[in-house]
Amino acid sequence: MEGRILVINTGSTSTKIAWYEDGRKLFEQNITLAPNVMAKYSSVTDLDLECRDAITDFLFSKGIELSTIDIVMARGGLVTPVVTGVYEVNKAMCDTLKTGRDGVHACNLSAIIAYDIAEEVNEARSAEGPGQKICKAYIADPPMADEMLPELKFGGRPEFPRRTLFHALNSRAVVRRYAASKGLTNKDVTVIVAHLGGGSSVSVHHHGLVIDTTDSLGGDGPITPERAGTVPAFPLVEMCFSGKYSKDRIKKMLVGEGGAMAYFGTKSFLELSDRAREGDKEASLFLKSYCASVSKYIGYFSTDVCGQVDAIILTGGIAHNKEITAEITRRVSFIAPVVVYPGEDELESLAENGYGILSGKFRIHQYNPDRLLD
């Protein structure tokens, strides 16, 4: 694999970058802006120039000239509906991400920054003379990728259609990894992926398409360390009209202060596991409830393919916890064999997609906000 790739993954408190040369990761860095800098901005998407400058300054400190970058790979932001795969970052995508039309999240920054850096690379190359190769920015498998079957998009009322928002990048990467282990491609297998982390999602990967998934940021899915997951509708309505809480407060209670945070004031499953081993019955019961919640969604989604599932993959940070993966396996292994790929390496997944682009293996989608499904 040939080429130099800069990978960018923006989060709510820091930005991860990595530098790859000819298929090898030479370094990875976590870049954090000073609190006084972050305090100057009311929205996370306003931090794009600060983050971009912090990244380019760091690259210069490592002796890397911008003109040497072949492509910039970025974590996908909230753009919908699009199919899974690789997209060239264009101005229309950046405008959508900046306005927050489909949602505001720190991941929106990645593509905006990548686009700006690619433009800087091209300016630097143009100064070197004509005929220089054009550098482009790309995203891969954005979280709102939508390949859901039409019959699965119906909600209980027209006002509540089901939508997708899941850990597409890591989920697709582990499906490719599983398929390769069997000498196959992702188009040859049907796999249910449960991504277990601070936010959890369950998705069905059928012959290369993600035909069903939870909306992991929109109040749909299993309980998580910090999210309530799906909750009963009538009690939620009563809460909304009680006069005790603002709209923003209720959203925060569902996403950010739900799940383990609501019960124990912590989202650390390591802490809860330690407490359970020391005899804390409430912590033990909650962890069992978490396993049951994830397992129910795996079982629920298995009906999308009439139970014809090749494998169930458990991934994400919580998949390092062998007690939790063993309990989920006990509950769902009657459906299909369970494979555990703990952790997530979004930087590596983005680099993998980048080299697929450089080698011409992947089709490049073009984002068009007026023709949303490509």
C-alpha positions as CSV (number, residue, x, y, z in Angstrom):
1,M,0.0,0.0,0.0
2,E,1.4,3.3,-1.1
3,G,0.5,6.8,0.0
4,R,0.5,9.3,2.9
5,I,-2.8,9.7,4.7
6,L,-3.8,12.1,7.4
7,V,-6.7,10.8,9.5
8,I,-8.9,13.1,11.6
9,N,-11.5,12.1,14.2
10,T,-13.0,14.9,16.2
11,G,-14.7,14.3,19.6
12,S,-16.5,16.4,22.1
13,T,-13.4,17.2,24.2
14,S,-10.4,16.4,21.9
15,T,-9.4,15.5,18.4
16,K,-7.5,12.3,17.4
17,I,-5.2,12.4,14.4
18,A,-3.0,9.8,12.9
19,W,-0.3,9.8,10.1
20,Y,0.1,6.8,7.8
21,E,2.8,6.2,5.3
22,D,2.7,3.3,2.9
23,G,0.2,1.4,5.1
24,R,2.0,1.9,8.4
25,K,0.8,4.2,11.2
26,L,3.8,6.3,12.1
27,F,2.1,8.2,14.9
28,E,-1.2,9.0,16.6
29,Q,-1.9,12.1,18.6
30,N,-4.7,13.4,20.8
31,I,-5.0,17.2,20.4
32,T,-6.9,19.1,23.0
33,L,-7.8,22.8,22.9
34,A,-7.3,24.9,25.9
35,P,-10.4,25.5,28.0
36,N,-10.2,29.3,27.5
37,V,-10.2,28.7,23.8
38,M,-13.2,26.4,23.8
39,A,-15.1,28.8,26.1
40,K,-15.0,31.5,23.4
41,Y,-17.4,29.5,21.2
42,S,-21.1,28.7,21.8
43,S,-21.2,25.7,19.4
44,V,-18.8,22.9,18.8
45,T,-18.9,23.5,15.0
46,D,-17.5,27.0,15.5
47,L,-14.2,25.4,16.6
48,D,-13.3,24.3,13.1
49,L,-10.5,26.9,12.5
50,E,-9.0,26.5,15.9
51,C,-8.9,22.7,15.5
52,R,-7.5,23.0,12.0
53,D,-4.7,25.3,13.1
54,A,-3.9,23.0,16.1
55,I,-3.6,20.0,13.7
56,T,-1.4,21.8,11.1
57,D,0.8,23.2,13.8
58,F,1.3,19.7,15.2
59,L,2.1,18.3,11.8
60,F,4.7,21.1,11.3
61,S,6.2,20.2,14.7
62,K,6.7,16.6,13.4
63,G,8.4,17.9,10.3
64,I,5.5,17.0,8.0
65,E,4.9,19.4,5.1
66,L,1.3,19.8,4.0
67,S,2.2,19.3,0.4
68,T,3.2,15.7,1.1
69,I,-0.3,14.6,2.1
70,D,-2.0,12.4,-0.5
71,I,-5.5,12.3,1.0
72,V,-7.2,13.4,4.2
73,M,-9.6,10.9,5.8
74,A,-12.2,12.2,8.2
75,R,-14.8,10.7,10.6
76,G,-18.3,11.1,9.0
77,G,-20.7,13.6,10.4
78,L,-24.4,13.9,10.7
79,V,-25.6,13.9,7.1
80,T,-28.7,12.0,6.0
81,P,-29.9,10.0,4.3
82,V,-26.9,8.5,2.5
83,V,-25.8,4.9,1.8
84,T,-22.7,3.4,3.5
85,G,-19.4,3.8,1.7
86,V,-16.8,6.5,0.9
87,Y,-17.8,10.1,0.1
88,E,-15.6,12.9,-1.2
89,V,-16.0,15.9,1.1
90,N,-17.4,18.8,-0.9
91,K,-18.6,22.3,-0.1
92,A,-22.2,21.2,0.0
93,M,-21.4,18.6,2.7
94,C,-19.4,21.2,4.8
95,D,-22.4,23.6,4.5
96,T,-24.8,20.9,5.8
97,L,-22.5,20.0,8.7
98,K,-22.0,23.6,9.7
99,T,-25.7,24.4,9.8
100,G,-26.4,21.2,11.8
101,R,-29.4,20.5,9.5
102,D,-29.3,16.8,10.4
103,G,-28.0,17.2,13.9
104,V,-25.1,18.9,15.8
105,H,-22.3,16.8,17.1
106,A,-18.5,17.1,17.4
107,C,-18.1,14.5,14.6
108,N,-19.4,17.2,12.2
109,L,-16.1,19.0,12.5
110,S,-14.0,16.2,11.1
111,A,-15.0,16.6,7.4
112,I,-15.0,20.4,7.6
113,I,-11.4,20.5,8.9
114,A,-10.3,17.8,6.4
115,Y,-11.7,19.8,3.6
116,D,-9.9,22.9,4.7
117,I,-6.6,21.1,5.1
118,A,-6.9,19.5,1.7
119,E,-7.4,23.0,0.2
120,E,-4.3,24.1,2.0
121,V,-2.4,21.1,0.6
122,N,-3.5,22.1,-2.9
123,E,-2.5,25.7,-2.4
124,A,1.0,24.5,-1.3
125,R,1.3,22.2,-4.3
126,S,0.2,24.9,-6.7
127,A,3.1,27.0,-5.5
128,E,5.5,24.2,-6.5
129,G,4.4,24.5,-10.1
130,P,1.8,23.1,-12.5
131,G,0.8,19.4,-12.8
132,Q,0.7,18.6,-9.2
133,K,-1.6,15.9,-7.9
134,I,-4.8,17.1,-6.3
135,C,-5.4,16.3,-2.7
136,K,-8.9,15.5,-1.6
137,A,-10.8,14.8,1.7
138,Y,-13.1,11.9,2.2
139,I,-15.4,10.4,4.9
140,A,-16.3,6.8,5.2
141,D,-19.4,5.1,6.6
142,P,-21.1,8.1,8.2
143,P,-23.2,7.4,11.3
144,M,-26.5,8.3,9.6
145,A,-26.0,6.0,6.6
146,D,-29.4,4.8,5.5
147,E,-29.9,1.5,3.8
148,M,-32.9,0.5,5.9
149,L,-35.5,-1.6,4.2
150,P,-38.6,0.5,3.5
151,E,-40.9,-1.6,5.6
152,L,-38.6,-1.1,8.6
153,K,-38.8,2.7,8.5
154,F,-42.4,2.9,9.7
155,G,-42.9,4.2,13.2
156,G,-46.2,4.0,15.2
157,R,-47.3,7.3,13.7
158,P,-46.3,9.2,10.5
159,E,-44.6,11.8,12.8
160,F,-42.2,9.2,14.2
161,P,-40.5,7.4,11.3
162,R,-37.6,5.2,12.3
163,R,-34.2,6.6,11.4
164,T,-30.6,5.3,11.5
165,L,-27.8,6.7,13.6
166,F,-25.3,4.0,14.6
167,H,-21.6,3.2,14.8
168,A,-21.3,2.7,11.1
169,L,-17.5,3.1,10.7
170,N,-16.5,0.5,13.3
171,S,-19.5,-1.8,12.6
172,R,-18.7,-2.1,8.9
173,A,-15.0,-2.6,9.7
174,V,-15.6,-5.6,11.9
175,V,-18.0,-7.1,9.4
176,R,-15.3,-6.9,6.8
177,R,-12.8,-8.4,9.3
178,Y,-15.1,-11.3,10.1
179,A,-15.8,-11.9,6.4
180,A,-12.1,-11.9,5.5
181,S,-11.5,-14.4,8.3
182,K,-13.8,-16.8,6.4
183,G,-12.3,-16.0,3.0
184,L,-15.3,-14.0,2.0
185,T,-16.4,-10.3,1.5
186,N,-19.0,-8.4,3.4
187,K,-21.4,-9.0,0.5
188,D,-21.3,-12.7,1.2
189,V,-22.4,-12.7,4.9
190,T,-25.3,-11.7,7.1
191,V,-24.1,-10.4,10.5
192,I,-25.7,-8.6,13.5
193,V,-23.3,-6.2,15.1
194,A,-23.7,-4.9,18.7
195,H,-21.4,-2.0,19.3
196,L,-21.1,-1.7,23.1
197,G,-19.8,1.6,24.4
198,G,-20.9,4.8,26.1
199,G,-23.5,4.8,23.3
200,S,-24.5,1.4,22.0
201,S,-26.1,0.4,18.7
202,V,-27.2,-2.8,17.1
203,S,-27.2,-3.1,13.3
204,V,-28.0,-5.8,10.7
205,H,-25.5,-6.2,7.8
206,H,-27.0,-8.2,5.0
207,H,-25.0,-8.8,1.8
208,G,-23.2,-5.6,2.1
209,L,-26.1,-3.4,3.1
210,V,-27.1,-2.2,6.6
211,I,-30.8,-3.0,6.4
212,D,-31.8,-2.1,10.0
213,T,-30.3,-0.4,12.9
214,T,-31.1,1.6,16.1
215,D,-31.0,5.4,16.4
216,S,-28.4,5.4,19.1
217,L,-28.5,9.2,19.6
218,G,-32.2,9.6,19.3
219,G,-33.6,7.6,22.2
220,D,-33.9,4.2,20.4
221,G,-32.0,1.1,21.4
222,P,-30.6,-0.7,24.5
223,I,-29.7,0.9,27.8
224,T,-26.1,2.2,27.8
225,P,-23.7,3.6,30.3
226,E,-25.0,7.1,29.6
227,R,-28.1,6.7,27.5
228,A,-31.6,5.6,28.6
229,G,-32.3,3.8,25.3
230,T,-36.0,3.2,24.4
231,V,-38.3,4.3,27.2
232,P,-42.1,3.9,27.7
233,A,-44.0,6.7,25.9
234,F,-46.7,7.7,28.4
235,P,-44.3,8.3,31.4
236,L,-42.1,10.3,29.0
237,V,-45.1,12.4,27.9
238,E,-46.0,13.0,31.6
239,M,-42.5,14.2,32.3
240,C,-42.5,16.5,29.3
241,F,-45.7,18.2,30.5
242,S,-45.0,18.2,34.2
243,G,-43.5,21.7,34.1
244,K,-40.5,20.5,36.1
245,Y,-38.1,20.2,33.2
246,S,-37.1,22.1,30.1
247,K,-36.9,20.4,26.7
248,D,-33.1,20.5,26.7
249,R,-33.0,19.1,30.3
250,I,-35.2,16.1,29.3
251,K,-33.0,15.4,26.2
252,K,-29.9,15.4,28.5
253,M,-31.6,13.0,30.9
254,L,-32.2,10.6,28.0
255,V,-28.8,11.0,26.3
256,G,-25.8,11.9,28.5
257,E,-27.4,11.3,31.9
258,G,-29.4,8.1,31.2
259,G,-28.5,4.5,31.8
260,A,-25.8,3.9,34.4
261,M,-25.3,7.6,35.0
262,A,-28.9,8.0,36.1
263,Y,-28.7,5.0,38.6
264,F,-25.2,5.3,39.9
265,G,-23.7,8.7,38.9
266,T,-21.0,7.0,36.8
267,K,-20.8,5.7,33.3
268,S,-17.8,3.5,34.1
269,F,-18.6,-0.1,33.6
270,L,-15.2,-1.0,35.1
271,E,-16.4,0.6,38.3
272,L,-19.8,-1.1,38.2
273,S,-18.1,-4.5,37.6
274,D,-15.8,-4.0,40.5
275,R,-18.8,-3.0,42.7
276,A,-20.7,-6.1,41.5
277,R,-17.8,-8.4,42.4
278,E,-17.6,-6.8,45.9
279,G,-21.2,-7.7,46.5
280,D,-23.2,-4.6,45.3
281,K,-26.5,-6.2,44.3
282,E,-27.8,-3.1,42.5
283,A,-24.7,-2.9,40.4
284,S,-24.9,-6.6,39.6
285,L,-28.6,-6.3,38.7
286,F,-28.0,-3.3,36.4
287,L,-25.2,-5.1,34.5
288,K,-27.5,-8.1,34.0
289,S,-30.2,-5.7,32.8
290,Y,-27.7,-4.1,30.3
291,C,-26.9,-7.6,28.9
292,A,-30.6,-8.4,28.6
293,S,-31.3,-5.1,26.9
294,V,-28.6,-5.6,24.2
295,S,-29.6,-9.2,23.8
296,K,-33.3,-8.3,23.2
297,Y,-32.3,-6.0,20.3
298,I,-30.1,-8.7,18.8
299,G,-33.0,-11.1,18.9
300,Y,-35.4,-8.5,17.6
301,F,-33.2,-7.7,14.6
302,S,-32.6,-11.3,13.8
303,T,-36.3,-11.4,12.6
304,D,-35.3,-9.0,9.8
305,V,-33.6,-11.9,8.1
306,C,-35.8,-14.7,9.4
307,G,-33.1,-15.9,11.7
308,Q,-30.7,-16.6,8.9
309,V,-27.6,-15.0,10.6
310,D,-24.0,-16.1,10.0
311,A,-22.6,-14.5,13.0
312,I,-23.2,-12.0,15.9
313,I,-20.3,-9.6,16.5
314,L,-19.8,-7.9,19.9
315,T,-17.5,-4.9,19.6
316,G,-16.8,-1.5,21.2
317,G,-15.0,-0.6,24.4
318,I,-17.4,-2.6,26.7
319,A,-16.6,-5.8,24.7
320,H,-13.3,-5.9,26.6
321,N,-15.4,-7.0,29.6
322,K,-15.5,-10.8,29.3
323,E,-18.3,-11.2,31.9
324,I,-20.6,-9.0,29.9
325,T,-19.7,-10.6,26.5
326,A,-20.2,-14.1,28.1
327,E,-23.6,-13.2,29.4
328,I,-24.8,-11.7,26.1
329,T,-23.3,-14.8,24.3
330,R,-25.3,-17.0,26.7
331,R,-28.5,-15.3,25.7
332,V,-28.1,-15.0,21.9
333,S,-25.8,-17.9,20.8
334,F,-28.9,-19.9,19.9
335,I,-29.3,-17.5,16.9
336,A,-25.8,-17.7,15.5
337,P,-22.2,-18.0,16.6
338,V,-20.9,-15.0,18.6
339,V,-17.6,-13.4,17.7
340,V,-16.0,-10.8,20.0
341,Y,-13.9,-8.0,18.5
342,P,-13.3,-5.7,21.5
343,G,-12.6,-2.0,21.2
344,E,-12.8,0.2,18.2
345,D,-10.1,1.7,16.1
346,E,-11.8,4.3,14.0
347,L,-8.5,5.8,12.9
348,E,-7.4,2.4,11.5
349,S,-10.7,1.9,9.8
350,L,-10.5,5.3,8.2
351,A,-6.9,4.6,7.0
352,E,-8.1,1.2,5.6
353,N,-10.7,3.1,3.6
354,G,-8.1,5.6,2.5
355,Y,-5.9,3.0,1.1
356,G,-8.9,1.5,-0.6
357,I,-9.5,4.8,-2.3
358,L,-5.8,5.2,-3.4
359,S,-5.8,1.7,-4.8
360,G,-9.0,2.3,-6.7
361,K,-10.9,-0.5,-4.9
362,F,-13.7,1.6,-3.5
363,R,-16.4,3.5,-5.4
364,I,-16.5,7.2,-4.5
365,H,-19.9,8.6,-3.7
366,Q,-20.7,12.3,-4.3
367,Y,-22.8,14.1,-1.7
368,N,-25.7,16.1,-3.0
369,P,-28.1,17.6,-0.5
370,D,-30.8,17.8,-3.2
371,R,-30.4,14.1,-4.1
372,L,-29.7,12.6,-0.8
373,L,-29.5,8.9,-1.6
374,D,-26.7,8.1,-4.0
